[in-house]
Each structure stands twice: as structure tokens, then as C-alpha cells.
Amino acid sequence: MKRIGGFTIAAILIFSASWAFAGPGGGLGGGMGHGGGYGISPYAASNLGLTSEQSQKLDTLRDAYLKDITPLQNQLFSKRAELRLLWSEANPSQEKIQAKQKEANAVQQQLQEKATQYQLETRNVLTPEQKAKLENLGPGRGPGWKMGGRW
């Protein structure tokens, strides 16, 4: 029983520490979120002259995207916590660490693929004129939605 309690406390401490290191808004993104952004940022949306139908469609796409990636984000968070536990062992196993890293990388790849698909879908909502205007907005259009559902 003491062992289970100790493991639970260790898991909570690792979770808390990793959350603190990640800071507000993430840590799950792996660098994704800045740059081109995901979807249409509020800055871009306010400059594109979106119709109410387009805004509604973008909101629906965003909600579906976030619902779709949440389990993957949770999975990635767990894999990274497991990886930290493996590294914290007195004699870390190279095989176990490499296997867990491959698992985390596979989940990260799935997240990137879903983000790319979401970005493409949001652009399909725009008219050709709005797409051209979006490109002319340049760097000011980002960061868009980060992983974790934050602007």
C-alpha cells in the first residue's frame, strides 16, 4: 500500500513539475503554434471580411479540430511523463527510453498531420480574394490556434 501511495505522489509531483515547466498554454505543442498558425487567427479574421456563414463554419472546424486532437494531446502528455520517469531511474534502460520516445514521436506526428489538415480545411472556407488577402497580411496573421486550444 505504501508503494502505491509513493507512486501516486511521485506521479503528481512529476505532473506538477512538467506543467510548471510548460507554462501557461502548453508544452504539448512541440514548437507548433507560432509561425503560420493553425486556421485563421483573430487578427486575420478581422481583416478578411468574413461572412457570418464563414465565421460559423470556421468555428465549427475549430471545435471539431480541438475535439479531435485532445485525446492525442493527452496521450502525448502521458508518453512524455512516462519518458521522464524512465530517465529518472537509477540505471535508465536505453531500449525502454528509445521505445517510449518512438511512441511519443508517433503521437506528435499524428498531431502535426491533423494540424495540417485543419489548416487546409480552414483555407477552403475562404474565397479566392480572401486567400490572397490572407497571404498579403504576412507575419501579422499568426500565431493562430496553438496546440491546447489557445490563441
N, C-alpha and C positions, 0 to 999 in steps of 0.2 A: 504494500500500500504506500509506503514511504517513497518507493521508486516511482510510482505513478504520479504522486504529488510533486516530486522533484522534477520529473519530466515536464509536467504541466507548467510549473513555474519557469523552467528553462525556456519552454516554447513561448510563453507570454513575454519573457524578457527579450528573446530574440525578435519576436514580432514587434515589440515596442521600440527596440533599438533600430530595427530596419525601417520602421515607419518614421522615426525621428531623422534618420539619415536621408530618407527620401524627401522629406519636407512636404509642405502642402502641395497638393496637386499631383503627386505622383511618385515617380521612381519606377513605375511599371512601364513607362514608355520606351525605355532604352534609347533615348535620344529622339524619339519620334514626337512630333508636336510642333516644333518650330520649323521655319523654312516655308515650304509651300503650303503647309497646313492641311487639315482634313476638312473637306467640304468647303463651304463658303463662310468666311469669318464675318462677324457682325459689321466690321468696317467695310468689307467688300459688299455685303448685302445692302448696306445703307447707301452705297454709291451705284448700285446696279439698276435701281428702279424695278425691283421685283414686284410682280403682281401678288395679290393675296393668295391666289391659287399656287403660285410658285413657292411662296413662303411656307404655305401649308405643306406642300409636297416635300420641301427641304426639311421641315420639322419632322415629318413622318419618317423620312430616310434617316435622319439623325437618331431618332428614337429607336428605330429598328437596328441601326448600327450599334448603338450603345448596348442594347439588349443582347445583341449577337456577340459582342466582344467581352462582356462582363465575365462570363464563365472562363474564358481564356485568360483574362487578366488575373482572376483568382487562382487559376491553375499555375500561371507563371509565377505569381507571388509565392505559392506553396513550393514550387520547384526551387526557387531561389532560397527560400528558408531552409529547405532540405539540404541544399548545396552548402549553405553556411554551416549547418550542423555537421556535415561531413568534414568540412575544413577545420572545424573546431576540435575534432578528435585528436587524441594524443599522437596517434600514428595514422594519418589520413590515408585511405586507400585510393591509389591512383585510378584504378579501374572504376570504382564506385563514383568518384568525382567526375571522371570523364563521361561516364554513362549518364549521370544526372545532368551534366552540362549539355549533353546532346539532347536530352529531353526538354530542357529549358529553351534551347535554341530552336527546336521544332515548334514549340508553342509560340515563341517570338516570331517565327516565320509565318505562322498562321495569322497572327495579329497584323503583320505587315501586309499580307495578301488581302485581308479584309479591309484594311485602311485604304489600300489602293483601289479596291472595288468600290468602296464608299465614295471616294473622291471622284471616280469616273461617273458614278451614278448621279452625284450632285451636279456635275457639269452638264449632264444630259438634260437637266431641268431648264437650263438657260437657253435663251435664244442665241443665234449666231452673233448678234450685236452685243449682247451681254457678255458672251465669251470673249469677244475682242476687247471689250471694256475691262473685263477682269484681268486680262493679260497686261493691259496698259496701267493697271493700278500698281504693278510692280511689287516690291518688297513690303509695302504697307498693307498688303492684303492679308498677310499671315498674322498670328500663328494658326488661327482656326481652332478646331477642336483638338485638344491633346488627348492622349490615351487617359482614360479616367473620367472623361466627360467634362472637362473644364476648358474654358476659353483660354 
